[in-house]
Amino acid sequence: MKNQLIALLLTASLAQAAEFTEIEIKSSRDGQPQKALWWSPKKSGDTPVPLLVMLHTWSGNYLQKNWKEAGLKECEARGWAMIHPDFRGPNRRPEACGSELAVQDVLDAVAWARKHTGVDPRRIYLVGTSGGGHMSLLMAGRAPGLWAAVSAWVPISDIAAWHNQTSEAGRKNYANNCEKACGGKPGDSPAVDRQYRLRSPLTYLHRIAGLPLDINAGIHDGYTGSVPVSQTLHAFNAAAIANGLHTSALTTDQIRWFRTRQTVPESLAKETENETGRIREILFRRQAGPARVTIFAGGHEGDMPSAFRWLERQSKPAR
């Protein structure tokens, strides 16, 4: 009897679990319908809710498993709405990989959410891992006034540099993806090089002064994963400079040390922090105004509970 009761309670719990609704959003740029997954909590009166925009990884799309489920669990616990757009799918064609179409798809997803539920404009959050981290940093620079905060995990900040890094590491599939998206290899032509620049977050991060930005990377990434830690550290430097804190930027030698030795330089060893609930130990953390960088003991991975704990502390000031 006891086992039957447990089974009934488990079945009821699963039946009540939050589920996404698949939607279509007409692109305001080319008119093509774009898929997305959507969830919104049951509203109480007219109280606006925070919105979480989660972005899929480099080779994924809006149906990608694991990360979106982790995000939905956190949103359900907090009563946040969540949207998971496709933004042209995997990054292996010109329409994807930070293109103007992909950028507009993310903006259209936010507009759709605001139209279909009461969204708190002071609490619109953005999060992504790997290729989603790339797009999160890109959107931070492309629309800095929209977001209350952006959390990017193991992101790509410079696509041309990443093309070369993945080529050297023997990960030809990612280099080929970059070439398909940008029209060739870096250096092939001025037009190709322009595509690499336009799709790279470093081109736009000078615009993000005042935006809370959380950038995270595992110190072994690039070895046990596909994105060297230097991609994160260069993004942090751009954020520090955008906030007028040039002295907070890391030096070229320090970045090289992180990447090649997979350890924290001795001169930075005391810049760490204990944070309850982190999956991986924090090895290095530095703040530059509202932007921070965290290097943790791990590889190419994210930590959604930690991302959400940071995001929920951020909001735009009331006007």
C-alpha positions as CSV (number, residue, x, y, z in Angstrom):
1,M,0.0,0.0,0.0
2,K,2.8,2.4,0.9
3,N,4.6,1.7,-2.4
4,Q,1.4,2.3,-4.3
5,L,0.9,5.7,-2.5
6,I,4.5,6.7,-3.4
7,A,3.9,5.7,-7.0
8,L,0.7,7.8,-7.1
9,L,2.4,10.8,-5.6
10,L,5.3,10.5,-8.1
11,T,2.9,10.2,-11.0
12,A,1.0,13.3,-9.9
13,S,4.3,15.2,-9.5
14,L,5.4,14.3,-13.0
15,A,2.0,15.2,-14.4
16,Q,2.2,18.7,-12.9
17,A,5.8,19.3,-14.0
18,A,6.2,22.4,-16.2
19,E,6.2,21.8,-19.9
20,F,7.2,24.0,-22.9
21,T,4.8,25.1,-25.6
22,E,6.3,25.1,-29.1
23,I,5.5,28.4,-30.9
24,E,6.3,30.2,-34.1
25,I,7.4,33.8,-34.3
26,K,7.4,35.6,-37.7
27,S,10.8,37.2,-38.2
28,S,10.5,41.0,-38.4
29,R,13.6,41.0,-40.7
30,D,12.8,38.4,-43.4
31,G,9.3,37.3,-42.6
32,Q,10.2,33.7,-42.1
33,P,8.5,31.8,-39.2
34,Q,11.0,30.9,-36.5
35,K,10.4,28.1,-33.9
36,A,10.9,28.6,-30.2
37,L,9.9,27.0,-26.9
38,W,7.9,29.0,-24.4
39,W,6.8,28.7,-20.8
40,S,5.0,31.1,-18.6
41,P,3.9,30.7,-14.9
42,K,0.3,31.1,-13.9
43,K,0.0,34.8,-13.2
44,S,-1.5,36.4,-10.2
45,G,-3.5,39.4,-11.2
46,D,-1.5,41.9,-13.3
47,T,1.9,41.4,-11.6
48,P,4.6,41.3,-14.3
49,V,7.1,38.5,-14.2
50,P,10.8,38.3,-15.0
51,L,11.7,36.8,-18.4
52,L,14.6,34.4,-19.0
53,V,15.9,34.1,-22.6
54,M,18.1,31.0,-22.9
55,L,20.2,30.4,-26.0
56,H,21.2,27.0,-27.4
57,T,24.7,25.9,-28.0
58,W,26.8,26.1,-31.2
59,S,25.6,22.9,-32.8
60,G,22.1,22.8,-31.2
61,N,18.7,24.3,-31.9
62,Y,15.6,25.2,-30.0
63,L,14.9,21.5,-29.2
64,Q,18.3,20.9,-27.6
65,K,17.9,18.9,-24.4
66,N,19.5,19.3,-21.0
67,W,20.2,23.0,-20.8
68,K,16.6,24.1,-21.5
69,E,15.2,21.7,-19.0
70,A,17.7,22.9,-16.4
71,G,16.6,26.5,-17.2
72,L,12.9,25.6,-17.0
73,K,13.4,24.0,-13.6
74,E,15.0,27.2,-12.3
75,C,12.3,29.4,-13.9
76,E,9.5,27.4,-12.5
77,A,10.9,27.6,-9.0
78,R,11.1,31.4,-9.3
79,G,7.9,32.1,-11.2
80,W,9.8,33.5,-14.3
81,A,8.7,33.2,-17.9
82,M,11.2,31.5,-20.3
83,I,11.7,31.5,-24.0
84,H,14.2,29.3,-25.9
85,P,14.5,30.6,-29.5
86,D,16.1,28.8,-32.5
87,F,17.9,31.9,-33.9
88,R,18.5,30.0,-37.2
89,G,19.7,26.8,-35.6
90,P,23.3,25.3,-35.6
91,N,26.1,27.7,-36.5
92,R,27.1,26.2,-39.8
93,R,25.4,28.4,-42.4
94,P,25.4,32.2,-43.1
95,E,21.9,32.7,-41.7
96,A,23.1,31.5,-38.3
97,C,26.2,32.2,-36.2
98,G,25.4,35.7,-35.0
99,S,24.0,37.0,-38.3
100,E,21.7,39.9,-38.6
101,L,18.8,37.4,-38.9
102,A,19.9,35.5,-35.8
103,V,20.2,38.7,-33.8
104,Q,16.8,39.8,-34.9
105,D,15.3,36.4,-34.0
106,V,16.4,36.9,-30.4
107,L,15.0,40.4,-30.3
108,D,11.8,39.1,-31.9
109,A,11.5,36.4,-29.2
110,V,11.7,39.0,-26.4
111,A,9.0,41.1,-28.2
112,W,6.8,38.0,-28.6
113,A,7.1,37.2,-24.9
114,R,6.3,40.8,-23.9
115,K,3.2,40.7,-26.1
116,H,1.9,37.4,-24.7
117,T,2.5,37.8,-21.0
118,G,3.2,40.6,-18.5
119,V,7.0,40.9,-18.5
120,D,8.8,43.0,-16.0
121,P,11.0,45.2,-18.2
122,R,13.4,45.7,-15.4
123,R,14.1,42.0,-15.2
124,I,14.8,40.5,-18.7
125,Y,17.7,38.1,-18.4
126,L,19.9,36.3,-20.9
127,V,21.9,33.2,-20.5
128,G,23.8,30.8,-22.7
129,T,26.6,28.2,-22.7
130,S,29.3,27.6,-25.3
131,G,27.7,28.7,-28.6
132,G,24.9,30.1,-26.5
133,G,27.5,32.0,-24.5
134,H,28.8,33.4,-27.8
135,M,25.4,34.6,-28.7
136,S,24.7,35.9,-25.2
137,L,27.8,38.1,-25.3
138,L,26.9,39.2,-28.9
139,M,23.4,40.2,-27.8
140,A,24.8,42.0,-24.8
141,G,26.8,44.2,-27.1
142,R,24.0,44.5,-29.8
143,A,21.2,45.4,-27.4
144,P,22.8,46.4,-24.1
145,G,19.8,48.5,-23.0
146,L,17.4,45.5,-23.2
147,W,18.9,43.2,-20.6
148,A,18.9,43.5,-16.8
149,A,21.8,41.1,-16.8
150,V,23.7,38.6,-19.0
151,S,25.4,35.4,-17.9
152,A,27.7,33.7,-20.4
153,W,29.4,30.3,-19.9
154,V,32.5,29.1,-21.7
155,P,31.7,31.5,-24.6
156,I,33.4,32.3,-27.9
157,S,34.2,36.0,-28.1
158,D,36.4,36.1,-31.3
159,I,35.3,33.8,-34.0
160,A,38.4,34.3,-36.2
161,A,40.7,33.4,-33.3
162,W,38.5,30.4,-32.4
163,H,38.7,29.2,-36.0
164,N,42.5,29.2,-35.7
165,Q,42.4,27.6,-32.3
166,T,40.1,24.8,-33.3
167,S,42.2,24.2,-36.4
168,E,45.4,23.9,-34.4
169,A,43.6,21.6,-31.9
170,G,42.4,19.3,-34.7
171,R,38.8,20.1,-34.2
172,K,38.2,20.7,-37.9
173,N,34.4,20.5,-37.7
174,Y,34.2,23.7,-35.8
175,A,36.6,25.5,-38.1
176,N,34.5,24.2,-41.0
177,N,31.4,25.6,-39.4
178,C,33.0,29.0,-39.1
179,E,34.0,28.9,-42.8
180,K,30.5,28.0,-43.9
181,A,29.0,30.8,-41.8
182,C,31.5,33.5,-42.7
183,G,32.2,32.5,-46.4
184,G,35.8,31.2,-46.0
185,K,38.8,31.2,-43.8
186,P,40.1,34.2,-41.9
187,G,42.3,36.2,-44.3
188,D,40.7,34.9,-47.5
189,S,39.3,38.3,-48.3
190,P,38.2,41.6,-46.7
191,A,34.6,40.5,-47.1
192,V,35.2,37.3,-45.3
193,D,37.2,39.0,-42.5
194,R,34.3,41.5,-42.1
195,Q,31.9,38.6,-41.5
196,Y,34.1,37.2,-38.8
197,R,34.2,40.6,-37.1
198,L,30.5,41.3,-37.4
199,R,29.7,37.9,-35.8
200,S,32.2,38.3,-32.9
201,P,31.1,39.7,-29.5
202,L,34.5,41.6,-29.2
203,T,33.3,43.9,-31.9
204,Y,30.4,45.2,-29.8
205,L,31.4,44.8,-26.1
206,H,32.6,48.4,-25.9
207,R,28.9,49.3,-25.8
208,I,28.0,47.5,-22.6
209,A,29.0,50.1,-19.9
210,G,26.8,49.6,-16.9
211,L,25.4,46.3,-17.9
212,P,25.8,43.5,-15.3
213,L,27.7,40.8,-17.2
214,D,28.8,37.4,-15.7
215,I,31.4,35.5,-17.8
216,N,32.6,32.0,-16.7
217,A,35.0,29.5,-18.0
218,G,36.7,26.2,-16.9
219,I,40.4,26.5,-16.7
220,H,40.9,23.3,-18.7
221,D,38.7,24.3,-21.5
222,G,40.4,24.2,-24.9
223,Y,42.0,20.9,-23.7
224,T,39.1,18.9,-22.3
225,G,36.7,21.1,-24.3
226,S,36.6,23.2,-27.5
227,V,36.8,26.8,-26.3
228,P,40.1,28.0,-24.8
229,V,39.8,30.0,-21.5
230,S,41.4,33.0,-23.3
231,Q,38.2,33.6,-25.2
232,T,36.5,34.4,-21.8
233,L,39.4,36.5,-20.5
234,H,39.5,38.7,-23.6
235,A,35.8,39.2,-23.3
236,F,36.2,40.3,-19.7
237,N,39.0,42.7,-20.7
238,A,36.6,44.3,-23.3
239,A,34.0,44.7,-20.5
240,A,36.4,46.2,-18.1
241,I,37.5,48.8,-20.7
242,A,33.9,49.5,-21.6
243,N,33.3,50.3,-17.9
244,G,36.3,52.7,-17.9
245,L,38.3,50.3,-15.7
246,H,41.4,49.7,-17.9
247,T,43.5,48.7,-14.9
248,S,41.2,45.7,-14.2
249,A,42.0,44.1,-17.6
250,L,44.4,41.2,-17.5
251,T,47.7,41.4,-19.3
252,T,48.6,39.4,-22.4
253,D,51.1,37.4,-20.4
254,Q,48.5,36.6,-17.7
255,I,46.0,35.4,-20.3
256,R,48.7,33.3,-22.0
257,W,49.6,31.7,-18.6
258,F,45.9,30.8,-18.0
259,R,45.6,29.2,-21.4
260,T,48.9,27.4,-21.8
261,R,49.6,26.3,-18.2
262,Q,46.0,25.7,-17.1
263,T,46.7,27.3,-13.8
264,V,46.2,30.7,-12.2
265,P,49.2,33.0,-12.4
266,E,50.9,33.3,-9.0
267,S,50.3,37.1,-9.0
268,L,46.5,36.4,-9.2
269,A,46.3,33.5,-6.8
270,K,44.6,35.5,-4.0
271,E,41.8,36.7,-6.3
272,T,39.3,34.0,-5.6
273,E,36.1,33.6,-3.7
274,N,34.0,31.0,-1.9
275,E,30.4,30.8,-3.3
276,T,27.9,28.4,-1.8
277,G,26.3,26.1,-4.2
278,R,28.9,26.3,-7.1
279,I,29.4,22.9,-8.8
280,R,33.1,23.7,-9.4
281,E,35.7,25.4,-7.2
282,I,36.3,29.1,-8.1
283,L,40.0,29.5,-8.9
284,F,40.0,33.1,-10.0
285,R,37.4,35.9,-9.9
286,R,37.7,39.6,-10.7
287,Q,35.1,42.4,-10.8
288,A,35.2,45.4,-13.1
289,G,32.2,47.6,-12.3
290,P,29.1,45.5,-13.0
291,A,31.1,42.9,-15.0
292,R,32.8,39.9,-13.5
293,V,34.8,37.0,-14.7
294,T,35.0,33.6,-13.0
295,I,37.5,30.9,-13.8
296,F,36.6,27.6,-12.2
297,A,38.2,24.2,-11.8
298,G,36.6,22.4,-14.8
299,G,36.4,22.3,-18.5
300,H,33.7,23.1,-21.1
301,E,30.6,23.2,-18.9
302,G,28.0,25.4,-17.4
303,D,26.3,25.7,-14.0
304,M,22.7,26.9,-14.4
305,P,21.8,27.0,-10.7
306,S,24.7,29.3,-10.1
307,A,23.9,31.4,-13.1
308,F,20.3,31.9,-11.9
309,R,21.4,32.8,-8.3
310,W,23.5,35.6,-9.8
311,L,20.8,36.7,-12.3
312,E,18.1,37.0,-9.7
313,R,20.1,39.5,-7.8
314,Q,20.2,41.8,-10.8
315,S,17.6,44.3,-11.9
316,K,17.5,47.6,-13.7
317,P,17.0,50.6,-11.4
318,A,13.4,51.9,-11.2
319,R,12.8,55.1,-13.2
